[in-house]
Amino acid sequence: MSAGILSRLPLLAKWSGRMIQIKTPQELELMRAAGLVVADAIAAVRVAVRPGVTTGELDAIAEDTIRSAGAVPSFLGYHGFTGSICASVNDEIVHGIPSPTRTLAAGDNISIDCGAILAGWHGDSAVTLTVGEPSAEDAALMAVTERSMWAGLAAAVAGNRLTDISHAVEQVIVADAHAYGIVDHYGGHGIGTEMHQDPHVLNHGRPGRGPRLVPGLALAIEPMVTVGDPATVELDDGWTVVTKDGSRAAHFEHTVAVTPDGPWVLTAEDGGVAGLTPFGITPRS
């Protein structure tokens, strides 16, 4: 889930008047456990995505997986949100509300955004899938969005600055021959004992700015990319964000920890090995 209301935190490095939570190695292990619950929930939903399934049914699968692991859905009840996942279809970018009457059809794209709390610590991840086989345009959109996420995760290295992540995400997107749009205002965020913490992580920007990345910092990196104009509209439900021009969007997200040994992708089963290796990064697994 993208950052909206950012909370003040209890544990703390100070930057520009903001308090940023820094975790101990033991606390990162707890976040890893929460992250693996999220990975399992998304895997279960991925298997269930097919023509005729409702987004409400997918929500129930995710919630059951999370609760079966002894965890609690992060999203359910968050500022009144009624789902355990965000299920955003086609021109919906983020924060789509699951519904028992929203039925998926072949060719639909759906972003599944999922969070879980285990022992007081959060994990947050998202993936965009096509129901059935994607068109060439949809496949390209999802590929560039996912690749930009991994570029951002690869920049989550101690000593870098926050906007080095933002710049890495942007460079992958703008390098593509298609003029994709980068959604503004919505982006990644700090994460730990709360789902949304400082700092906010834009998906574009000049490098070398913002707080320095230090071991113990955990971030959710989540690019949102559109085929057309990136301008957005929030629907009357107060949650669902759609593209203003009706073009399709994609959204990918992982939670990453900055460690002395490099980025550790807490919501990836392999710790990020497969996604980071193409960027020359050997992460903790």
GUZAVEX-195617 format. One record per residue (C-alpha): residue number from 1; residue in one letter; x, y, z. Coordinates in pm, whole numbers. Example, Ala and Ser with C-alpha at 12.3 -4.5 7.8 and 13.67 -1.06 7.14 Angstrom:
GUZAVEX-195617
<pt><nr>1</nr><rest>a</rest><u>1230</u><v>-450</v><w>780</w></pt>
<pt><nr>2</nr><rest>s</rest><u>1367</u><v>-106</v><w>714</w></pt>
//
This chain:
GUZAVEX-195617
<pt><nr>1</nr><rest>m</rest><u>0</u><v>0</v><w>0</w></pt>
<pt><nr>2</nr><rest>s</rest><u>141</u><v>338</v><w>-97</w></pt>
<pt><nr>3</nr><rest>a</rest><u>225</u><v>602</v><w>159</w></pt>
<pt><nr>4</nr><rest>g</rest><u>-56</u><v>837</v><w>249</w></pt>
<pt><nr>5</nr><rest>i</rest><u>-57</u><v>952</v><w>609</w></pt>
<pt><nr>6</nr><rest>l</rest><u>296</u><v>919</v><w>748</w></pt>
<pt><nr>7</nr><rest>s</rest><u>332</u><v>858</v><w>1120</w></pt>
<pt><nr>8</nr><rest>r</rest><u>580</u><v>978</v><w>1380</w></pt>
<pt><nr>9</nr><rest>l</rest><u>794</u><v>700</v><w>1506</w></pt>
<pt><nr>10</nr><rest>p</rest><u>928</u><v>579</v><w>1836</w></pt>
<pt><nr>11</nr><rest>l</rest><u>1279</u><v>478</v><w>1745</w></pt>
<pt><nr>12</nr><rest>l</rest><u>1499</u><v>710</v><w>1581</w></pt>
<pt><nr>13</nr><rest>a</rest><u>1728</u><v>889</v><w>1356</w></pt>
<pt><nr>14</nr><rest>k</rest><u>1643</u><v>1251</v><w>1292</w></pt>
<pt><nr>15</nr><rest>w</rest><u>1646</u><v>1404</v><w>945</w></pt>
<pt><nr>16</nr><rest>s</rest><u>1506</u><v>1741</v><w>843</w></pt>
<pt><nr>17</nr><rest>g</rest><u>1268</u><v>1748</v><w>1137</w></pt>
<pt><nr>18</nr><rest>r</rest><u>1146</u><v>1394</v><w>1073</w></pt>
<pt><nr>19</nr><rest>m</rest><u>1206</u><v>1090</v><w>1287</w></pt>
<pt><nr>20</nr><rest>i</rest><u>1310</u><v>778</v><w>1097</w></pt>
<pt><nr>21</nr><rest>q</rest><u>1292</u><v>436</v><w>1260</w></pt>
<pt><nr>22</nr><rest>i</rest><u>1614</u><v>234</v><w>1257</w></pt>
<pt><nr>23</nr><rest>k</rest><u>1587</u><v>-137</v><w>1337</w></pt>
<pt><nr>24</nr><rest>t</rest><u>1827</u><v>-366</v><w>1516</w></pt>
<pt><nr>25</nr><rest>p</rest><u>1939</u><v>-687</v><w>1339</w></pt>
<pt><nr>26</nr><rest>q</rest><u>1697</u><v>-879</v><w>1563</w></pt>
<pt><nr>27</nr><rest>e</rest><u>1410</u><v>-652</v><w>1464</w></pt>
<pt><nr>28</nr><rest>l</rest><u>1493</u><v>-700</v><w>1096</w></pt>
<pt><nr>29</nr><rest>e</rest><u>1466</u><v>-1074</v><w>1150</w></pt>
<pt><nr>30</nr><rest>l</rest><u>1113</u><v>-1017</v><w>1283</w></pt>
<pt><nr>31</nr><rest>m</rest><u>1034</u><v>-806</v><w>977</w></pt>
<pt><nr>32</nr><rest>r</rest><u>1168</u><v>-1086</v><w>758</w></pt>
<pt><nr>33</nr><rest>a</rest><u>920</u><v>-1325</v><w>917</w></pt>
<pt><nr>34</nr><rest>a</rest><u>636</u><v>-1080</v><w>844</w></pt>
<pt><nr>35</nr><rest>g</rest><u>766</u><v>-1036</v><w>491</w></pt>
<pt><nr>36</nr><rest>l</rest><u>756</u><v>-1408</v><w>424</w></pt>
<pt><nr>37</nr><rest>v</rest><u>393</u><v>-1419</v><w>537</w></pt>
<pt><nr>38</nr><rest>v</rest><u>317</u><v>-1151</v><w>278</w></pt>
<pt><nr>39</nr><rest>a</rest><u>510</u><v>-1346</v><w>13</w></pt>
<pt><nr>40</nr><rest>d</rest><u>303</u><v>-1657</v><w>90</w></pt>
<pt><nr>41</nr><rest>a</rest><u>-23</u><v>-1461</v><w>71</w></pt>
<pt><nr>42</nr><rest>i</rest><u>64</u><v>-1311</v><w>-266</w></pt>
<pt><nr>43</nr><rest>a</rest><u>170</u><v>-1653</v><w>-395</w></pt>
<pt><nr>44</nr><rest>a</rest><u>-165</u><v>-1799</v><w>-289</w></pt>
<pt><nr>45</nr><rest>v</rest><u>-356</u><v>-1518</v><w>-460</w></pt>
<pt><nr>46</nr><rest>r</rest><u>-143</u><v>-1551</v><w>-774</w></pt>
<pt><nr>47</nr><rest>v</rest><u>-249</u><v>-1914</v><w>-811</w></pt>
<pt><nr>48</nr><rest>a</rest><u>-615</u><v>-1818</v><w>-772</w></pt>
<pt><nr>49</nr><rest>v</rest><u>-622</u><v>-1542</v><w>-1035</w></pt>
<pt><nr>50</nr><rest>r</rest><u>-834</u><v>-1665</v><w>-1325</w></pt>
<pt><nr>51</nr><rest>p</rest><u>-1137</u><v>-1559</v><w>-1530</w></pt>
<pt><nr>52</nr><rest>g</rest><u>-1452</u><v>-1561</v><w>-1317</w></pt>
<pt><nr>53</nr><rest>v</rest><u>-1287</u><v>-1512</v><w>-978</w></pt>
<pt><nr>54</nr><rest>t</rest><u>-1394</u><v>-1206</v><w>-780</w></pt>
<pt><nr>55</nr><rest>t</rest><u>-1158</u><v>-968</v><w>-610</w></pt>
<pt><nr>56</nr><rest>g</rest><u>-1348</u><v>-1046</v><w>-291</w></pt>
<pt><nr>57</nr><rest>e</rest><u>-1255</u><v>-1413</v><w>-324</w></pt>
<pt><nr>58</nr><rest>l</rest><u>-890</u><v>-1318</v><w>-372</w></pt>
<pt><nr>59</nr><rest>d</rest><u>-911</u><v>-1102</v><w>-61</w></pt>
<pt><nr>60</nr><rest>a</rest><u>-1044</u><v>-1396</v><w>142</w></pt>
<pt><nr>61</nr><rest>i</rest><u>-758</u><v>-1618</v><w>22</w></pt>
<pt><nr>62</nr><rest>a</rest><u>-500</u><v>-1360</v><w>128</w></pt>
<pt><nr>63</nr><rest>e</rest><u>-661</u><v>-1306</v><w>467</w></pt>
<pt><nr>64</nr><rest>d</rest><u>-681</u><v>-1679</v><w>537</w></pt>
<pt><nr>65</nr><rest>t</rest><u>-313</u><v>-1724</v><w>444</w></pt>
<pt><nr>66</nr><rest>i</rest><u>-208</u><v>-1436</v><w>668</w></pt>
<pt><nr>67</nr><rest>r</rest><u>-415</u><v>-1545</v><w>967</w></pt>
<pt><nr>68</nr><rest>s</rest><u>-311</u><v>-1910</v><w>927</w></pt>
<pt><nr>69</nr><rest>a</rest><u>48</u><v>-1793</v><w>981</w></pt>
<pt><nr>70</nr><rest>g</rest><u>-47</u><v>-1624</v><w>1307</w></pt>
<pt><nr>71</nr><rest>a</rest><u>-31</u><v>-1277</v><w>1152</w></pt>
<pt><nr>72</nr><rest>v</rest><u>-286</u><v>-1000</v><w>1101</w></pt>
<pt><nr>73</nr><rest>p</rest><u>-366</u><v>-821</v><w>774</w></pt>
<pt><nr>74</nr><rest>s</rest><u>-211</u><v>-472</v><w>778</w></pt>
<pt><nr>75</nr><rest>f</rest><u>-470</u><v>-319</v><w>547</w></pt>
<pt><nr>76</nr><rest>l</rest><u>-795</u><v>-444</v><w>703</w></pt>
<pt><nr>77</nr><rest>g</rest><u>-944</u><v>-157</v><w>901</w></pt>
<pt><nr>78</nr><rest>y</rest><u>-659</u><v>83</v><w>815</w></pt>
<pt><nr>79</nr><rest>h</rest><u>-831</u><v>424</v><w>819</w></pt>
<pt><nr>80</nr><rest>g</rest><u>-1151</u><v>231</v><w>745</w></pt>
<pt><nr>81</nr><rest>f</rest><u>-1023</u><v>22</v><w>453</w></pt>
<pt><nr>82</nr><rest>t</rest><u>-1239</u><v>-289</v><w>418</w></pt>
<pt><nr>83</nr><rest>g</rest><u>-1001</u><v>-537</v><w>253</w></pt>
<pt><nr>84</nr><rest>s</rest><u>-697</u><v>-742</v><w>343</w></pt>
<pt><nr>85</nr><rest>i</rest><u>-552</u><v>-663</v><w>0</w></pt>
<pt><nr>86</nr><rest>c</rest><u>-577</u><v>-377</v><w>-242</w></pt>
<pt><nr>87</nr><rest>a</rest><u>-707</u><v>-516</v><w>-571</w></pt>
<pt><nr>88</nr><rest>s</rest><u>-662</u><v>-260</v><w>-850</w></pt>
<pt><nr>89</nr><rest>v</rest><u>-778</u><v>-356</v><w>-1198</w></pt>
<pt><nr>90</nr><rest>n</rest><u>-667</u><v>-214</v><w>-1534</w></pt>
<pt><nr>91</nr><rest>d</rest><u>-679</u><v>169</v><w>-1507</w></pt>
<pt><nr>92</nr><rest>e</rest><u>-688</u><v>148</v><w>-1127</w></pt>
<pt><nr>93</nr><rest>i</rest><u>-338</u><v>225</v><w>-1002</w></pt>
<pt><nr>94</nr><rest>v</rest><u>-356</u><v>158</v><w>-628</w></pt>
<pt><nr>95</nr><rest>h</rest><u>-594</u><v>115</v><w>-333</w></pt>
<pt><nr>96</nr><rest>g</rest><u>-869</u><v>-71</v><w>-518</w></pt>
<pt><nr>97</nr><rest>i</rest><u>-1123</u><v>-213</v><w>-271</w></pt>
<pt><nr>98</nr><rest>p</rest><u>-1191</u><v>-588</v><w>-304</w></pt>
<pt><nr>99</nr><rest>s</rest><u>-1552</u><v>-670</v><w>-381</w></pt>
<pt><nr>100</nr><rest>p</rest><u>-1763</u><v>-988</v><w>-403</w></pt>
<pt><nr>101</nr><rest>t</rest><u>-1920</u><v>-845</v><w>-719</w></pt>
<pt><nr>102</nr><rest>r</rest><u>-1601</u><v>-745</v><w>-904</w></pt>
<pt><nr>103</nr><rest>t</rest><u>-1535</u><v>-1037</v><w>-1138</w></pt>
<pt><nr>104</nr><rest>l</rest><u>-1212</u><v>-1069</v><w>-1334</w></pt>
<pt><nr>105</nr><rest>a</rest><u>-1212</u><v>-1146</v><w>-1705</w></pt>
<pt><nr>106</nr><rest>a</rest><u>-943</u><v>-1276</v><w>-1939</w></pt>
<pt><nr>107</nr><rest>g</rest><u>-707</u><v>-995</v><w>-2031</w></pt>
<pt><nr>108</nr><rest>d</rest><u>-759</u><v>-792</v><w>-1714</w></pt>
<pt><nr>109</nr><rest>n</rest><u>-454</u><v>-670</v><w>-1527</w></pt>
<pt><nr>110</nr><rest>i</rest><u>-475</u><v>-671</v><w>-1149</w></pt>
<pt><nr>111</nr><rest>s</rest><u>-238</u><v>-524</v><w>-892</w></pt>
<pt><nr>112</nr><rest>i</rest><u>-242</u><v>-725</v><w>-569</w></pt>
<pt><nr>113</nr><rest>d</rest><u>-102</u><v>-519</v><w>-281</w></pt>
<pt><nr>114</nr><rest>c</rest><u>-74</u><v>-702</v><w>50</w></pt>
<pt><nr>115</nr><rest>g</rest><u>52</u><v>-633</v><w>400</w></pt>
<pt><nr>116</nr><rest>a</rest><u>81</u><v>-835</v><w>719</w></pt>
<pt><nr>117</nr><rest>i</rest><u>171</u><v>-770</v><w>1081</w></pt>
<pt><nr>118</nr><rest>l</rest><u>356</u><v>-1041</v><w>1273</w></pt>
<pt><nr>119</nr><rest>a</rest><u>478</u><v>-987</v><w>1629</w></pt>
<pt><nr>120</nr><rest>g</rest><u>419</u><v>-615</v><w>1584</w></pt>
<pt><nr>121</nr><rest>w</rest><u>624</u><v>-579</v><w>1263</w></pt>
<pt><nr>122</nr><rest>h</rest><u>497</u><v>-509</v><w>911</w></pt>
<pt><nr>123</nr><rest>g</rest><u>569</u><v>-647</v><w>566</w></pt>
<pt><nr>124</nr><rest>d</rest><u>430</u><v>-490</v><w>246</w></pt>
<pt><nr>125</nr><rest>s</rest><u>452</u><v>-609</v><w>-114</w></pt>
<pt><nr>126</nr><rest>a</rest><u>265</u><v>-585</v><w>-444</w></pt>
<pt><nr>127</nr><rest>v</rest><u>261</u><v>-753</v><w>-782</w></pt>
<pt><nr>128</nr><rest>t</rest><u>69</u><v>-689</v><w>-1105</w></pt>
<pt><nr>129</nr><rest>l</rest><u>-69</u><v>-991</v><w>-1291</w></pt>
<pt><nr>130</nr><rest>t</rest><u>-266</u><v>-1051</v><w>-1607</w></pt>
<pt><nr>131</nr><rest>v</rest><u>-568</u><v>-1279</v><w>-1606</w></pt>
<pt><nr>132</nr><rest>g</rest><u>-461</u><v>-1528</v><w>-1870</w></pt>
<pt><nr>133</nr><rest>e</rest><u>-206</u><v>-1419</v><w>-2128</w></pt>
<pt><nr>134</nr><rest>p</rest><u>-100</u><v>-1053</v><w>-2136</w></pt>
<pt><nr>135</nr><rest>s</rest><u>-98</u><v>-849</v><w>-2454</w></pt>
<pt><nr>136</nr><rest>a</rest><u>241</u><v>-734</v><w>-2577</w></pt>
<pt><nr>137</nr><rest>e</rest><u>167</u><v>-385</v><w>-2444</w></pt>
<pt><nr>138</nr><rest>d</rest><u>67</u><v>-514</v><w>-2099</w></pt>
<pt><nr>139</nr><rest>a</rest><u>366</u><v>-746</v><w>-2079</w></pt>
<pt><nr>140</nr><rest>a</rest><u>601</u><v>-458</v><w>-2161</w></pt>
<pt><nr>141</nr><rest>l</rest><u>435</u><v>-231</v><w>-1905</w></pt>
<pt><nr>142</nr><rest>m</rest><u>466</u><v>-488</v><w>-1628</w></pt>
<pt><nr>143</nr><rest>a</rest><u>825</u><v>-573</v><w>-1722</w></pt>
<pt><nr>144</nr><rest>v</rest><u>947</u><v>-212</v><w>-1708</w></pt>
<pt><nr>145</nr><rest>t</rest><u>763</u><v>-147</v><w>-1381</w></pt>
<pt><nr>146</nr><rest>e</rest><u>905</u><v>-455</v><w>-1213</w></pt>
<pt><nr>147</nr><rest>r</rest><u>1254</u><v>-386</v><w>-1345</w></pt>
<pt><nr>148</nr><rest>s</rest><u>1239</u><v>-29</v><w>-1214</w></pt>
<pt><nr>149</nr><rest>m</rest><u>1145</u><v>-162</v><w>-871</w></pt>
<pt><nr>150</nr><rest>w</rest><u>1448</u><v>-392</v><w>-867</w></pt>
<pt><nr>151</nr><rest>a</rest><u>1671</u><v>-103</v><w>-975</w></pt>
<pt><nr>152</nr><rest>g</rest><u>1545</u><v>95</v><w>-677</w></pt>
<pt><nr>153</nr><rest>l</rest><u>1597</u><v>-199</v><w>-443</w></pt>
<pt><nr>154</nr><rest>a</rest><u>1953</u><v>-239</v><w>-576</w></pt>
<pt><nr>155</nr><rest>a</rest><u>2023</u><v>122</v><w>-475</w></pt>
<pt><nr>156</nr><rest>a</rest><u>1920</u><v>55</v><w>-113</w></pt>
<pt><nr>157</nr><rest>v</rest><u>2285</u><v>38</v><w>-9</w></pt>
<pt><nr>158</nr><rest>a</rest><u>2437</u><v>184</v><w>307</w></pt>
<pt><nr>159</nr><rest>g</rest><u>2602</u><v>516</v><w>227</w></pt>
<pt><nr>160</nr><rest>n</rest><u>2368</u><v>606</v><w>-59</w></pt>
<pt><nr>161</nr><rest>r</rest><u>2112</u><v>884</v><w>-30</w></pt>
<pt><nr>162</nr><rest>l</rest><u>1737</u><v>831</v><w>-37</w></pt>
<pt><nr>163</nr><rest>t</rest><u>1691</u><v>988</v><w>-379</w></pt>
<pt><nr>164</nr><rest>d</rest><u>1949</u><v>751</v><w>-526</w></pt>
<pt><nr>165</nr><rest>i</rest><u>1666</u><v>498</v><w>-502</w></pt>
<pt><nr>166</nr><rest>s</rest><u>1418</u><v>738</v><w>-663</w></pt>
<pt><nr>167</nr><rest>h</rest><u>1661</u><v>817</v><w>-945</w></pt>
<pt><nr>168</nr><rest>a</rest><u>1736</u><v>448</v><w>-1010</w></pt>
<pt><nr>169</nr><rest>v</rest><u>1364</u><v>375</v><w>-1046</w></pt>
<pt><nr>170</nr><rest>e</rest><u>1311</u><v>669</v><w>-1280</w></pt>
<pt><nr>171</nr><rest>q</rest><u>1608</u><v>590</v><w>-1504</w></pt>
<pt><nr>172</nr><rest>v</rest><u>1477</u><v>246</v><w>-1592</w></pt>
<pt><nr>173</nr><rest>i</rest><u>1136</u><v>385</v><w>-1684</w></pt>
<pt><nr>174</nr><rest>v</rest><u>1253</u><v>680</v><w>-1892</w></pt>
<pt><nr>175</nr><rest>a</rest><u>1511</u><v>467</v><w>-2074</w></pt>
<pt><nr>176</nr><rest>d</rest><u>1235</u><v>261</v><w>-2235</w></pt>
<pt><nr>177</nr><rest>a</rest><u>1137</u><v>347</v><w>-2591</w></pt>
<pt><nr>178</nr><rest>h</rest><u>775</u><v>388</v><w>-2481</w></pt>
<pt><nr>179</nr><rest>a</rest><u>695</u><v>715</v><w>-2306</w></pt>
<pt><nr>180</nr><rest>y</rest><u>560</u><v>563</v><w>-1985</w></pt>
<pt><nr>181</nr><rest>g</rest><u>417</u><v>783</v><w>-1714</w></pt>
<pt><nr>182</nr><rest>i</rest><u>550</u><v>782</v><w>-1357</w></pt>
<pt><nr>183</nr><rest>v</rest><u>273</u><v>839</v><w>-1105</w></pt>
<pt><nr>184</nr><rest>d</rest><u>353</u><v>1132</v><w>-878</w></pt>
<pt><nr>185</nr><rest>h</rest><u>247</u><v>1191</v><w>-515</w></pt>
<pt><nr>186</nr><rest>y</rest><u>208</u><v>819</v><w>-447</w></pt>
<pt><nr>187</nr><rest>g</rest><u>523</u><v>623</v><w>-373</w></pt>
<pt><nr>188</nr><rest>g</rest><u>720</u><v>413</v><w>-131</w></pt>
<pt><nr>189</nr><rest>h</rest><u>770</u><v>467</v><w>239</w></pt>
<pt><nr>190</nr><rest>g</rest><u>948</u><v>368</v><w>553</w></pt>
<pt><nr>191</nr><rest>i</rest><u>807</u><v>63</v><w>728</w></pt>
<pt><nr>192</nr><rest>g</rest><u>854</u><v>-115</v><w>1059</w></pt>
<pt><nr>193</nr><rest>t</rest><u>628</u><v>-109</v><w>1364</w></pt>
<pt><nr>194</nr><rest>e</rest><u>388</u><v>89</v><w>1147</w></pt>
<pt><nr>195</nr><rest>m</rest><u>300</u><v>29</v><w>784</w></pt>
<pt><nr>196</nr><rest>h</rest><u>364</u><v>387</v><w>675</w></pt>
<pt><nr>197</nr><rest>q</rest><u>659</u><v>570</v><w>825</w></pt>
<pt><nr>198</nr><rest>d</rest><u>898</u><v>840</v><w>717</w></pt>
<pt><nr>199</nr><rest>p</rest><u>1067</u><v>877</v><w>479</w></pt>
<pt><nr>200</nr><rest>h</rest><u>844</u><v>903</v><w>173</w></pt>
<pt><nr>201</nr><rest>v</rest><u>1018</u><v>753</v><w>-133</w></pt>
<pt><nr>202</nr><rest>l</rest><u>936</u><v>916</v><w>-465</w></pt>
<pt><nr>203</nr><rest>n</rest><u>977</u><v>717</v><w>-786</w></pt>
<pt><nr>204</nr><rest>h</rest><u>1163</u><v>998</v><w>-961</w></pt>
<pt><nr>205</nr><rest>g</rest><u>1415</u><v>1266</v><w>-875</w></pt>
<pt><nr>206</nr><rest>r</rest><u>1775</u><v>1379</v><w>-879</w></pt>
<pt><nr>207</nr><rest>p</rest><u>2025</u><v>1153</v><w>-703</w></pt>
<pt><nr>208</nr><rest>g</rest><u>2229</u><v>1240</v><w>-397</w></pt>
<pt><nr>209</nr><rest>r</rest><u>1958</u><v>1401</v><w>-187</w></pt>
<pt><nr>210</nr><rest>g</rest><u>1769</u><v>1317</v><w>127</w></pt>
<pt><nr>211</nr><rest>p</rest><u>1880</u><v>1119</v><w>432</w></pt>
<pt><nr>212</nr><rest>r</rest><u>2177</u><v>888</v><w>404</w></pt>
<pt><nr>213</nr><rest>l</rest><u>2085</u><v>520</v><w>400</w></pt>
<pt><nr>214</nr><rest>v</rest><u>2212</u><v>338</v><w>708</w></pt>
<pt><nr>215</nr><rest>p</rest><u>2193</u><v>-24</v><w>825</w></pt>
<pt><nr>216</nr><rest>g</rest><u>1864</u><v>-88</v><w>998</w></pt>
<pt><nr>217</nr><rest>l</rest><u>1655</u><v>133</v><w>769</w></pt>
<pt><nr>218</nr><rest>a</rest><u>1362</u><v>-52</v><w>610</w></pt>
<pt><nr>219</nr><rest>l</rest><u>1174</u><v>83</v><w>309</w></pt>
<pt><nr>220</nr><rest>a</rest><u>889</u><v>-24</v><w>84</w></pt>
<pt><nr>221</nr><rest>i</rest><u>986</u><v>54</v><w>-276</w></pt>
<pt><nr>222</nr><rest>e</rest><u>685</u><v>68</v><w>-509</w></pt>
<pt><nr>223</nr><rest>p</rest><u>687</u><v>220</v><w>-857</w></pt>
<pt><nr>224</nr><rest>m</rest><u>352</u><v>289</v><w>-1024</w></pt>
<pt><nr>225</nr><rest>v</rest><u>374</u><v>327</v><w>-1400</w></pt>
<pt><nr>226</nr><rest>t</rest><u>114</u><v>411</v><w>-1664</w></pt>
<pt><nr>227</nr><rest>v</rest><u>96</u><v>344</v><w>-2037</w></pt>
<pt><nr>228</nr><rest>g</rest><u>-43</u><v>694</v><w>-2090</w></pt>
<pt><nr>229</nr><rest>d</rest><u>-68</u><v>1016</v><w>-1894</w></pt>
<pt><nr>230</nr><rest>p</rest><u>26</u><v>965</v><w>-1526</w></pt>
<pt><nr>231</nr><rest>a</rest><u>-235</u><v>1213</v><w>-1400</w></pt>
<pt><nr>232</nr><rest>t</rest><u>-461</u><v>1051</v><w>-1140</w></pt>
<pt><nr>233</nr><rest>v</rest><u>-812</u><v>1078</v><w>-999</w></pt>
<pt><nr>234</nr><rest>e</rest><u>-938</u><v>938</v><w>-669</w></pt>
<pt><nr>235</nr><rest>l</rest><u>-1281</u><v>778</v><w>-699</w></pt>
<pt><nr>236</nr><rest>d</rest><u>-1577</u><v>864</v><w>-479</w></pt>
<pt><nr>237</nr><rest>d</rest><u>-1505</u><v>561</v><w>-258</w></pt>
<pt><nr>238</nr><rest>g</rest><u>-1222</u><v>767</v><w>-109</w></pt>
<pt><nr>239</nr><rest>w</rest><u>-961</u><v>503</v><w>-188</w></pt>
<pt><nr>240</nr><rest>t</rest><u>-931</u><v>384</v><w>-547</w></pt>
<pt><nr>241</nr><rest>v</rest><u>-680</u><v>585</v><w>-753</w></pt>
<pt><nr>242</nr><rest>v</rest><u>-725</u><v>562</v><w>-1131</w></pt>
<pt><nr>243</nr><rest>t</rest><u>-555</u><v>710</v><w>-1434</w></pt>
<pt><nr>244</nr><rest>k</rest><u>-734</u><v>1023</v><w>-1549</w></pt>
<pt><nr>245</nr><rest>d</rest><u>-712</u><v>922</v><w>-1916</w></pt>
<pt><nr>246</nr><rest>g</rest><u>-826</u><v>562</v><w>-1856</w></pt>
<pt><nr>247</nr><rest>s</rest><u>-492</u><v>409</v><w>-1957</w></pt>
<pt><nr>248</nr><rest>r</rest><u>-364</u><v>98</v><w>-1785</w></pt>
<pt><nr>249</nr><rest>a</rest><u>-120</u><v>100</v><w>-1497</w></pt>
<pt><nr>250</nr><rest>a</rest><u>114</u><v>-141</v><w>-1322</w></pt>
<pt><nr>251</nr><rest>h</rest><u>239</u><v>-149</v><w>-963</w></pt>
<pt><nr>252</nr><rest>f</rest><u>513</u><v>-356</v><w>-801</w></pt>
<pt><nr>253</nr><rest>e</rest><u>646</u><v>-339</v><w>-446</w></pt>
<pt><nr>254</nr><rest>h</rest><u>889</u><v>-507</v><w>-209</w></pt>
<pt><nr>255</nr><rest>t</rest><u>1006</u><v>-428</v><w>143</w></pt>
<pt><nr>256</nr><rest>v</rest><u>1384</u><v>-397</v><w>168</w></pt>
<pt><nr>257</nr><rest>a</rest><u>1621</u><v>-357</v><w>461</w></pt>
<pt><nr>258</nr><rest>v</rest><u>1952</u><v>-175</v><w>436</w></pt>
<pt><nr>259</nr><rest>t</rest><u>2218</u><v>-399</v><w>596</w></pt>
<pt><nr>260</nr><rest>p</rest><u>2599</u><v>-390</v><w>620</w></pt>
<pt><nr>261</nr><rest>d</rest><u>2596</u><v>-675</v><w>365</w></pt>
<pt><nr>262</nr><rest>g</rest><u>2375</u><v>-501</v><w>111</w></pt>
<pt><nr>263</nr><rest>p</rest><u>2001</u><v>-487</v><w>42</w></pt>
<pt><nr>264</nr><rest>w</rest><u>1789</u><v>-762</v><w>200</w></pt>
<pt><nr>265</nr><rest>v</rest><u>1451</u><v>-792</v><w>30</w></pt>
<pt><nr>266</nr><rest>l</rest><u>1235</u><v>-901</v><w>320</w></pt>
<pt><nr>267</nr><rest>t</rest><u>925</u><v>-985</v><w>114</w></pt>
<pt><nr>268</nr><rest>a</rest><u>1108</u><v>-1194</v><w>-149</w></pt>
<pt><nr>269</nr><rest>e</rest><u>1139</u><v>-1562</v><w>-71</w></pt>
<pt><nr>270</nr><rest>d</rest><u>1504</u><v>-1567</v><w>-182</w></pt>
<pt><nr>271</nr><rest>g</rest><u>1585</u><v>-1236</v><w>-13</w></pt>
<pt><nr>272</nr><rest>g</rest><u>1610</u><v>-1068</v><w>-352</w></pt>
<pt><nr>273</nr><rest>v</rest><u>1886</u><v>-1280</v><w>-505</w></pt>
<pt><nr>274</nr><rest>a</rest><u>1719</u><v>-1334</v><w>-843</w></pt>
<pt><nr>275</nr><rest>g</rest><u>1604</u><v>-974</v><w>-883</w></pt>
<pt><nr>276</nr><rest>l</rest><u>1919</u><v>-800</v><w>-762</w></pt>
<pt><nr>277</nr><rest>t</rest><u>2186</u><v>-1015</v><w>-928</w></pt>
<pt><nr>278</nr><rest>p</rest><u>2128</u><v>-856</v><w>-1273</w></pt>
<pt><nr>279</nr><rest>f</rest><u>2218</u><v>-523</v><w>-1112</w></pt>
<pt><nr>280</nr><rest>g</rest><u>2547</u><v>-657</v><w>-979</w></pt>
<pt><nr>281</nr><rest>i</rest><u>2418</u><v>-684</v><w>-622</w></pt>
<pt><nr>282</nr><rest>t</rest><u>2463</u><v>-997</v><w>-414</w></pt>
<pt><nr>283</nr><rest>p</rest><u>2210</u><v>-958</v><w>-133</w></pt>
<pt><nr>284</nr><rest>r</rest><u>2170</u><v>-1137</v><w>193</w></pt>
<pt><nr>285</nr><rest>s</rest><u>1940</u><v>-1433</v><w>123</w></pt>
//
